[in-house]
């Protein structure tokens, strides 16, 4: 299973691989607090896409389309997440305030689709 979790939430439960999937380190969060397996910043949207979307919910569908195109072009950045998800639970951590429109949610959808395809 792939889960998403905001970095500013409650302390993490034990188990599963934990990946921070933001390009920028979240403000005020200490590295040891997150108990990361890895910081997968290259799997985050490009700076240009992040700035374009500016967390605007009205741009969500177009953001997803553009982000998925970026991911299609760089399989090496999401393959480690896919491999980890094949082995155990995975938690994608993000810092955005919006819990319904964020890159971790889109990345989860993308990786789950690859799992379902058997890639």
C-alpha positions as a Markdown table, in Angstrom:
| # | Residue | x | y | z |
|---|---|---|---|---|
| 1 | Unk | 0.0 | 0.0 | 0.0 |
| 2 | Unk | 1.0 | 3.6 | -0.6 |
| 3 | Unk | 0.0 | 6.2 | 1.9 |
| 4 | Unk | 0.5 | 9.9 | 2.0 |
| 5 | Unk | 1.1 | 11.9 | 5.1 |
| 6 | Unk | 1.8 | 15.6 | 5.8 |
| 7 | Unk | 5.2 | 16.2 | 7.4 |
| 8 | Unk | 3.6 | 18.4 | 10.0 |
| 9 | Unk | 1.3 | 15.6 | 11.3 |
| 10 | Unk | 1.6 | 13.3 | 14.3 |
| 11 | Unk | 4.8 | 11.3 | 14.7 |
| 12 | Unk | 5.1 | 8.4 | 12.3 |
| 13 | Unk | 4.2 | 4.8 | 13.2 |
| 14 | Unk | 6.8 | 2.2 | 12.8 |
| 15 | Unk | 7.0 | 0.2 | 9.5 |
| 16 | Unk | 7.2 | 0.9 | 5.9 |
| 17 | Unk | 9.5 | 3.0 | 3.8 |
| 18 | Unk | 9.2 | 6.7 | 4.2 |
| 19 | Unk | 10.0 | 9.1 | 1.3 |
| 20 | Unk | 9.9 | 12.9 | 1.4 |
| 21 | Unk | 8.6 | 13.8 | -2.1 |
| 22 | Unk | 9.0 | 17.6 | -2.0 |
| 23 | Unk | 11.8 | 19.4 | -3.9 |
| 24 | Unk | 12.3 | 21.8 | -1.0 |
| 25 | Unk | 12.9 | 20.8 | 2.6 |
| 26 | Unk | 9.8 | 21.6 | 4.7 |
| 27 | Unk | 10.3 | 24.6 | 7.0 |
| 28 | Unk | 10.8 | 23.9 | 10.7 |
| 29 | Unk | 11.1 | 20.2 | 10.4 |
| 30 | Unk | 14.2 | 18.3 | 11.6 |
| 31 | Unk | 15.5 | 15.5 | 9.5 |
| 32 | Unk | 15.4 | 13.0 | 12.4 |
| 33 | Unk | 11.7 | 13.7 | 13.1 |
| 34 | Unk | 10.7 | 12.3 | 9.7 |
| 35 | Unk | 12.5 | 9.0 | 10.0 |
| 36 | Unk | 13.1 | 9.0 | 6.3 |
| 37 | Unk | 14.2 | 6.1 | 4.1 |
| 38 | Unk | 15.1 | 8.7 | 1.5 |
| 39 | Unk | 14.5 | 12.2 | 0.3 |
| 40 | Unk | 13.1 | 11.7 | -3.3 |
| 41 | Unk | 13.3 | 15.3 | -4.3 |
| 42 | Unk | 13.9 | 14.4 | -8.0 |
| 43 | Unk | 10.5 | 12.7 | -8.0 |
| 44 | Unk | 8.9 | 16.0 | -7.0 |
| 45 | Unk | 7.5 | 18.4 | -9.7 |
| 46 | Unk | 10.0 | 20.6 | -11.4 |
| 47 | Unk | 10.5 | 24.1 | -10.0 |
| 48 | Unk | 8.8 | 25.5 | -13.1 |
| 49 | Unk | 5.7 | 23.3 | -12.7 |
| 50 | Unk | 5.6 | 24.0 | -9.0 |
| 51 | Unk | 5.7 | 27.8 | -9.5 |
| 52 | Unk | 3.2 | 27.6 | -12.4 |
| 53 | Unk | 0.6 | 25.7 | -10.3 |
| 54 | Unk | 1.3 | 27.7 | -7.1 |
| 55 | Unk | -1.0 | 25.2 | -5.3 |
| 56 | Unk | -4.0 | 26.6 | -7.1 |
| 57 | Unk | -6.8 | 23.9 | -7.0 |
| 58 | Unk | -8.3 | 25.3 | -10.3 |
| 59 | Unk | -5.1 | 24.1 | -12.0 |
| 60 | Unk | -5.2 | 20.6 | -10.5 |
| 61 | Unk | -6.1 | 18.6 | -13.6 |
| 62 | Unk | -3.5 | 20.4 | -15.8 |
| 63 | Unk | -0.9 | 20.1 | -13.0 |
| 64 | Unk | -1.5 | 16.3 | -12.9 |
| 65 | Unk | -1.2 | 16.1 | -16.7 |
| 66 | Unk | 2.1 | 18.0 | -16.7 |
| 67 | Unk | 3.5 | 16.3 | -13.7 |
| 68 | Unk | 2.7 | 12.8 | -15.1 |
| 69 | Unk | 4.5 | 13.9 | -18.4 |
| 70 | Unk | 7.5 | 14.8 | -16.3 |
| 71 | Unk | 7.4 | 11.5 | -14.5 |
| 72 | Unk | 7.0 | 9.6 | -17.8 |
| 73 | Unk | 10.2 | 11.3 | -19.0 |
| 74 | Unk | 12.2 | 10.3 | -15.9 |
| 75 | Unk | 11.4 | 6.8 | -14.8 |
| 76 | Unk | 14.6 | 6.6 | -12.8 |
| 77 | Unk | 13.1 | 9.1 | -10.2 |
| 78 | Unk | 10.0 | 7.0 | -9.4 |
| 79 | Unk | 11.3 | 3.5 | -9.9 |
| 80 | Unk | 12.7 | 3.4 | -6.3 |
| 81 | Unk | 9.3 | 4.2 | -5.0 |
| 82 | Unk | 7.7 | 1.5 | -7.1 |
| 83 | Unk | 10.3 | -1.1 | -6.0 |
| 84 | Unk | 9.8 | -0.1 | -2.3 |
| 85 | Unk | 6.0 | -0.4 | -2.8 |
| 86 | Unk | 6.4 | -3.9 | -4.1 |
| 87 | Unk | 8.2 | -4.9 | -1.0 |
| 88 | Unk | 6.3 | -3.2 | 1.8 |
| 89 | Unk | 4.1 | -0.3 | 2.7 |
| 90 | Unk | 5.3 | 3.1 | 1.5 |
| 91 | Unk | 4.6 | 6.5 | 2.9 |
| 92 | Unk | 5.0 | 9.6 | 0.7 |
| 93 | Unk | 5.6 | 12.7 | 2.9 |
| 94 | Unk | 4.7 | 16.2 | 1.7 |
| 95 | Unk | 4.6 | 19.7 | 3.3 |
| 96 | Unk | 1.8 | 21.4 | 1.4 |
| 97 | Unk | -1.2 | 22.7 | 3.4 |
| 98 | Unk | -3.7 | 21.4 | 0.8 |
| 99 | Unk | -4.5 | 17.8 | 1.5 |
| 100 | Unk | -6.6 | 17.3 | -1.6 |
| 101 | Unk | -4.3 | 18.9 | -4.3 |
| 102 | Unk | -0.7 | 18.2 | -3.7 |
| 103 | Unk | 2.2 | 16.5 | -5.5 |
| 104 | Unk | 2.3 | 13.5 | -3.1 |
| 105 | Unk | -1.3 | 12.6 | -3.9 |
| 106 | Unk | -0.6 | 12.9 | -7.7 |
| 107 | Unk | 2.6 | 10.8 | -7.3 |
| 108 | Unk | 0.7 | 8.2 | -5.3 |
| 109 | Unk | -1.8 | 7.9 | -8.1 |
| 110 | Unk | 1.0 | 7.6 | -10.7 |
| 111 | Unk | 3.0 | 4.9 | -8.9 |
| 112 | Unk | -0.2 | 2.9 | -8.0 |
| 113 | Unk | -1.1 | 2.9 | -11.7 |
| 114 | Unk | 2.4 | 1.5 | -12.5 |
| 115 | Unk | 1.9 | -1.1 | -9.9 |
| 116 | Unk | -1.4 | -2.1 | -11.4 |
| 117 | Unk | 0.1 | -2.3 | -14.8 |
| 118 | Unk | 2.8 | -4.7 | -13.4 |
| 119 | Unk | 5.7 | -2.4 | -14.3 |
